Amino acid sequence: MKTLTFERDKKTDRITVACADGSISVHSKCSYCRHCRGIYIGKRLAPTPQVEALNAIRRGTANDDSLMNAAMMFNTFVRDGQAIACDDDANAGFSRLY
């Protein structure tokens, strides 16, 4: 598992990480990548909310709105976090979650 540190652009409020695909946006790519395992907030690893919501939908215990709520929670974690936990050890790059 890799730790990809956030690179924050103060002028545009854009947060990127150095992925196998190059410098990518955390909000538009990492949040929907199957390699993302969570966000480091301090010393704690918060799991990816989208994966948990998607699993709940597949089990039939949640509705579609939970995915939107999970995306908003991911953005909150990114705002407070410092890095992404990525399990892309083979350097395959971005792979769609759904």
N, CA and C atoms as a LAMMPS dump frame, in Angstrom:
ITEM: TIMESTEP
0
ITEM: NUMBER OF ATOMS
294
ITEM: BOX BOUNDS ff ff ff
-5.0000000000000000e+02 5.0000000000000000e+02
-5.0000000000000000e+02 5.0000000000000000e+02
-5.0000000000000000e+02 5.0000000000000000e+02
ITEM: ATOMS id mol type element x y z
1 1 1 N 0.84 -1.177 0
2 1 2 C 0 0 0
3 1 3 C 0.883 1.237 0
4 2 1 N 0.516 2.203 -0.848
5 2 2 C 1.27 3.444 -0.962
6 2 3 C 0.529 4.572 -0.244
7 3 1 N 1.289 5.575 0.157
8 3 2 C 0.721 6.799 0.706
9 3 3 C 1.037 7.928 -0.257
10 4 1 N 0 8.53 -0.813
11 4 2 C 0.152 9.621 -1.769
12 4 3 C -0.172 10.929 -1.061
13 5 1 N 0.834 11.76 -0.847
14 5 2 C 0.682 13.008 -0.118
15 5 3 C -0.021 14.056 -0.979
16 6 1 N -0.903 14.821 -0.341
17 6 2 C -1.629 15.872 -1.038
18 6 3 C -0.701 17.016 -1.428
19 7 1 N -0.904 17.522 -2.629
20 7 2 C -0.239 18.73 -3.104
21 7 3 C -1.334 19.772 -3.271
22 8 1 N -1.375 20.753 -2.371
23 8 2 C -2.44 21.756 -2.356
24 8 3 C -2.007 23.016 -3.108
25 9 1 N -2.871 23.467 -4.001
26 9 2 C -2.657 24.727 -4.724
27 9 3 C -3.498 25.791 -4.031
28 10 1 N -2.847 26.722 -3.377
29 10 2 C -3.535 27.748 -2.588
30 10 3 C -4.413 28.658 -3.45
31 11 1 N -3.996 28.942 -4.68
32 11 2 C -4.737 29.871 -5.523
33 11 3 C -6.057 29.288 -6.015
34 12 1 N -6.051 28.034 -6.424
35 12 2 C -7.243 27.425 -7.011
36 12 3 C -7.961 26.454 -6.08
37 13 1 N -7.427 26.22 -4.892
38 13 2 C -7.987 25.247 -3.942
39 13 3 C -8.053 23.841 -4.535
40 14 1 N -7.171 23.532 -5.455
41 14 2 C -7.113 22.207 -6.071
42 14 3 C -6.136 21.342 -5.298
43 15 1 N -6.519 20.092 -5.074
44 15 2 C -5.668 19.149 -4.366
45 15 3 C -5.353 18.003 -5.318
46 16 1 N -4.071 17.744 -5.527
47 16 2 C -3.641 16.684 -6.432
48 16 3 C -2.704 15.727 -5.707
49 17 1 N -2.506 14.563 -6.316
50 17 2 C -1.53 13.588 -5.834
51 17 3 C -0.742 13.067 -7.03
52 18 1 N 0.445 12.547 -6.756
53 18 2 C 1.289 11.981 -7.811
54 18 3 C 0.913 10.516 -7.987
55 19 1 N 0.129 10.229 -9.012
56 19 2 C -0.352 8.883 -9.322
57 19 3 C 0.489 8.315 -10.467
58 20 1 N 0.271 7.064 -10.8
59 20 2 C 0.958 6.457 -11.936
60 20 3 C 0.569 7.16 -13.244
61 21 1 N -0.633 7.758 -13.271
62 21 2 C -1.107 8.49 -14.448
63 21 3 C -0.59 9.914 -14.5
64 22 1 N 0.173 10.332 -13.51
65 22 2 C 0.663 11.705 -13.42
66 22 3 C 0.021 12.402 -12.245
67 23 1 N 0.034 13.705 -12.262
68 23 2 C -0.572 14.494 -11.194
69 23 3 C -2.076 14.568 -11.443
70 24 1 N -2.872 13.967 -10.561
71 24 2 C -4.323 13.903 -10.765
72 24 3 C -5.066 14.56 -9.611
73 25 1 N -6.27 14.993 -9.89
74 25 2 C -7.119 15.629 -8.89
75 25 3 C -7.686 14.58 -7.94
76 26 1 N -7.589 14.859 -6.658
77 26 2 C -8.129 13.942 -5.652
78 26 3 C -9.652 13.907 -5.734
79 27 1 N -10.277 15.065 -5.941
80 27 2 C -11.739 15.15 -5.941
81 27 3 C -12.378 14.455 -7.139
82 28 1 N -11.761 14.511 -8.299
83 28 2 C -12.401 13.935 -9.484
84 28 3 C -11.885 12.556 -9.876
85 29 1 N -10.716 12.167 -9.431
86 29 2 C -10.18 10.856 -9.805
87 29 3 C -10.085 9.893 -8.618
88 30 1 N -9.362 10.259 -7.574
89 30 2 C -9.149 9.353 -6.444
90 30 3 C -10.454 8.931 -5.782
91 31 1 N -11.415 9.848 -5.748
92 31 2 C -12.669 9.535 -5.078
93 31 3 C -13.441 8.431 -5.795
94 32 1 N -13.165 8.209 -7.072
95 32 2 C -13.869 7.188 -7.845
96 32 3 C -12.926 6.104 -8.369
97 33 1 N -11.824 5.892 -7.684
98 33 2 C -10.835 4.887 -8.092
99 33 3 C -10.912 3.676 -7.167
100 34 1 N -10.83 2.496 -7.737
101 34 2 C -10.923 1.281 -6.922
102 34 3 C -9.666 1.03 -6.084
103 35 1 N -8.593 1.74 -6.356
104 35 2 C -7.361 1.573 -5.58
105 35 3 C -7.354 2.39 -4.286
106 36 1 N -8.24 3.373 -4.168
107 36 2 C -8.266 4.243 -2.989
108 36 3 C -8.793 3.462 -1.787
109 37 1 N -8.025 3.444 -0.725
110 37 2 C -8.412 2.716 0.494
111 37 3 C -8.774 3.644 1.639
112 38 1 N -8.513 4.934 1.486
113 38 2 C -8.888 5.865 2.537
114 38 3 C -8.041 7.117 2.523
115 39 1 N -8.348 7.983 3.49
116 39 2 C -7.661 9.261 3.617
117 39 3 C -7.036 9.334 4.992
118 40 1 N -5.775 9.741 5.034
119 40 2 C -5.106 9.931 6.316
120 40 3 C -5.472 11.298 6.862
121 41 1 N -6.107 11.289 8.023
122 41 2 C -6.444 12.506 8.753
123 41 3 C -5.664 12.423 10.051
124 42 1 N -4.58 13.186 10.128
125 42 2 C -3.662 13.03 11.255
126 42 3 C -2.992 11.671 11.146
127 43 1 N -3.073 10.886 12.198
128 43 2 C -2.493 9.535 12.18
129 43 3 C -3.531 8.461 11.876
130 44 1 N -4.786 8.874 11.742
131 44 2 C -5.877 7.935 11.54
132 44 3 C -6.178 7.781 10.053
133 45 1 N -6.497 6.558 9.641
134 45 2 C -6.897 6.276 8.268
135 45 3 C -8.412 6.141 8.23
136 46 1 N -9.084 7.096 7.595
137 46 2 C -10.539 7.042 7.427
138 46 3 C -10.828 6.272 6.147
139 47 1 N -11.612 5.198 6.214
140 47 2 C -11.892 4.412 5.004
141 47 3 C -12.663 5.222 3.972
142 48 1 N -12.571 4.821 2.732
143 48 2 C -13.247 5.511 1.64
144 48 3 C -14.757 5.344 1.778
145 49 1 N -15.494 6.438 1.938
146 49 2 C -16.942 6.337 2.122
147 49 3 C -17.675 5.762 0.907
148 50 1 N -17.171 6.015 -0.316
149 50 2 C -17.853 5.517 -1.504
150 50 3 C -17.857 3.993 -1.56
151 51 1 N -16.773 3.366 -1.142
152 51 2 C -16.693 1.903 -1.165
153 51 3 C -17.699 1.314 -0.179
154 52 1 N -17.773 1.901 1.012
155 52 2 C -18.718 1.417 2.01
156 52 3 C -20.16 1.597 1.533
157 53 1 N -20.476 2.738 0.909
158 53 2 C -21.827 2.982 0.4
159 53 3 C -22.158 2.033 -0.745
160 54 1 N -21.214 1.812 -1.638
161 54 2 C -21.431 0.91 -2.764
162 54 3 C -21.685 -0.517 -2.284
163 55 1 N -20.93 -0.957 -1.293
164 55 2 C -21.153 -2.29 -0.731
165 55 3 C -22.523 -2.401 -0.068
166 56 1 N -22.968 -1.346 0.614
167 56 2 C -24.287 -1.346 1.242
168 56 3 C -25.397 -1.393 0.189
169 57 1 N -25.202 -0.696 -0.917
170 57 2 C -26.194 -0.732 -2.004
171 57 3 C -26.261 -2.123 -2.61
172 58 1 N -25.118 -2.748 -2.811
173 58 2 C -25.092 -4.101 -3.38
174 58 3 C -25.768 -5.119 -2.464
175 59 1 N -25.648 -4.895 -1.153
176 59 2 C -26.318 -5.786 -0.19
177 59 3 C -27.799 -5.476 -0.071
178 60 1 N -28.226 -4.327 -0.587
179 60 2 C -29.618 -3.926 -0.506
180 60 3 C -29.979 -3.234 0.791
181 61 1 N -28.98 -2.753 1.528
182 61 2 C -29.237 -2.107 2.811
183 61 3 C -29.141 -0.589 2.738
184 62 1 N -28.998 -0.024 1.542
185 62 2 C -28.906 1.433 1.391
186 62 3 C -29.531 1.837 0.056
187 63 1 N -29.839 3.122 -0.065
188 63 2 C -30.394 3.625 -1.321
189 63 3 C -29.333 4.396 -2.091
190 64 1 N -29.72 4.865 -3.269
191 64 2 C -28.774 5.567 -4.144
192 64 3 C -28.274 6.873 -3.55
193 65 1 N -29.079 7.497 -2.697
194 65 2 C -28.669 8.76 -2.073
195 65 3 C -27.43 8.603 -1.209
196 66 1 N -27.189 7.404 -0.734
197 66 2 C -26.018 7.183 0.118
198 66 3 C -24.715 7.409 -0.644
199 67 1 N -24.712 7.194 -1.965
200 67 2 C -23.512 7.467 -2.768
201 67 3 C -23.204 8.957 -2.819
202 68 1 N -24.232 9.775 -2.935
203 68 2 C -24.028 11.223 -2.938
204 68 3 C -23.53 11.689 -1.573
205 69 1 N -24.106 11.164 -0.527
206 69 2 C -23.653 11.507 0.824
207 69 3 C -22.215 11.061 1.049
208 70 1 N -21.865 9.892 0.509
209 70 2 C -20.5 9.391 0.646
210 70 3 C -19.507 10.287 -0.092
211 71 1 N -19.894 10.79 -1.261
212 71 2 C -19.015 11.693 -2.015
213 71 3 C -18.779 12.987 -1.244
214 72 1 N -19.827 13.502 -0.607
215 72 2 C -19.656 14.719 0.19
216 72 3 C -18.779 14.451 1.413
217 73 1 N -18.915 13.275 2.019
218 73 2 C -18.083 12.915 3.17
219 73 3 C -16.623 12.765 2.734
220 74 1 N -16.389 12.193 1.556
221 74 2 C -15.032 12.068 1.03
222 74 3 C -14.395 13.447 0.896
223 75 1 N -15.151 14.414 0.362
224 75 2 C -14.622 15.772 0.202
225 75 3 C -14.299 16.408 1.551
226 76 1 N -15.089 16.112 2.557
227 76 2 C -14.799 16.607 3.906
228 76 3 C -13.524 15.991 4.446
229 77 1 N -13.357 14.685 4.229
230 77 2 C -12.133 14.012 4.668
231 77 3 C -10.912 14.603 3.973
232 78 1 N -11.025 14.875 2.667
233 78 2 C -9.909 15.438 1.901
234 78 3 C -9.552 16.823 2.434
235 79 1 N -10.558 17.628 2.75
236 79 2 C -10.309 18.971 3.282
237 79 3 C -9.474 18.908 4.563
238 80 1 N -9.761 17.921 5.406
239 80 2 C -9.076 17.796 6.69
240 80 3 C -7.843 16.902 6.638
241 81 1 N -7.656 16.158 5.562
242 81 2 C -6.607 15.153 5.489
243 81 3 C -5.292 15.636 4.91
244 82 1 N -4.316 14.716 4.888
245 82 2 C -2.982 15.014 4.373
246 82 3 C -2.544 14.105 3.238
247 83 1 N -3.156 12.901 3.142
248 83 2 C -2.691 11.933 2.149
249 83 3 C -3.766 10.898 1.847
250 84 1 N -3.572 10.188 0.734
251 84 2 C -4.456 9.108 0.301
252 84 3 C -3.725 7.782 0.494
253 85 1 N -4.437 6.773 0.967
254 85 2 C -3.905 5.413 1.019
255 85 3 C -4.315 4.726 -0.282
256 86 1 N -3.338 4.282 -1.051
257 86 2 C -3.574 3.721 -2.383
258 86 3 C -2.976 2.321 -2.447
259 87 1 N -3.766 1.339 -2.9
260 87 2 C -3.245 -0.03 -2.986
261 87 3 C -2.789 -0.4 -4.4
262 88 1 N -2.47 0.602 -5.216
263 88 2 C -2.001 0.388 -6.589
264 88 3 C -0.499 0.095 -6.588
265 89 1 N -0.113 -1.05 -6.059
266 89 2 C 1.303 -1.406 -5.985
267 89 3 C 1.887 -1.753 -7.355
268 90 1 N 1.029 -2.096 -8.312
269 90 2 C 1.499 -2.453 -9.654
270 90 3 C 1.618 -1.234 -10.565
271 91 1 N 1.319 -0.03 -10.059
272 91 2 C 1.361 1.216 -10.833
273 91 3 C 0.498 1.156 -12.092
274 92 1 N -0.709 0.62 -11.951
275 92 2 C -1.645 0.537 -13.07
276 92 3 C -2.342 1.866 -13.316
277 93 1 N -2.401 2.724 -12.318
278 93 2 C -3.064 4.014 -12.462
279 93 3 C -4.538 3.938 -12.131
280 94 1 N -5.272 4.948 -12.56
281 94 2 C -6.696 5.081 -12.258
282 94 3 C -7.494 3.922 -12.818
283 95 1 N -8.377 3.366 -11.994
284 95 2 C -9.285 2.31 -12.406
285 95 3 C -10.65 2.604 -11.799
286 96 1 N -11.692 2.668 -12.621
287 96 2 C -13.024 3.068 -12.146
288 96 3 C -13.558 2.162 -11.053
289 97 1 N -14.165 2.784 -10.065
290 97 2 C -14.804 2.052 -8.976
291 97 3 C -16.134 1.492 -9.423
292 98 1 N -16.895 2.284 -10.156
293 98 2 C -18.205 1.846 -10.684
294 98 3 C -18.534 2.59 -11.948
